[in-house]
Amino acid sequence: MSELVPYAVHYLLDGVRQHFFKMAVKFSEVDAIHSASVHAFPQHDLQMATYSSLEAARIKARQLGITQIRWNEAV
């Protein structure tokens, strides 16, 4: 049985620091970028696509004004 792990995601939205916590079984850089996009623009949650590659995710994030995304397991 898989166990949920808490992750902390930090990013800049138009230069302003943002952060949130997310529970997941596994997490990757693409997951962090997608989650940051959804967090930054919750009104577009249903329209936010999952990214096919890390580079595509980074490009879309930059277009949205999301930069310096980092994440870690929250303790």
Secondary structure, 3 states (H helix, E strand, C coil): CCCCEEEEEEEEECCEEEEEEEEECCCCHHHHHHHHHHHHCHHHHHHCCCCCCHHHHHHHHHHHCEEEEEEEECC
